[in-house]
């Protein structure tokens, strides 16, 4: 089996298997996260070293302002994230 530079298996066209590996776009690194204007709960959690559930719970408790669509937290602005973080200390 071939491996890519991220050590993930790469399937070729001629492989006779129904299992396919889907590669996603590169995940933002910490420096890129610092430059963003808004975040997903996962990105905010990575930036603040918290769990995504902590971020979601804060949004649902209205402690942190975020965009919610169909009971899913979609985006949180940097301004709101910084404001919430300053109140937590």
Buried (B, 14 or more C-beta within 10 A) or exposed (E): EEEEEEEEEEEEEEEEEEEEEEEEEEEBEEEEBEEBEBBBBBBBBBBBEBEBEEBBBBBEEEEBBBEEEEEEBEBBBBEBBEEBBEEEE
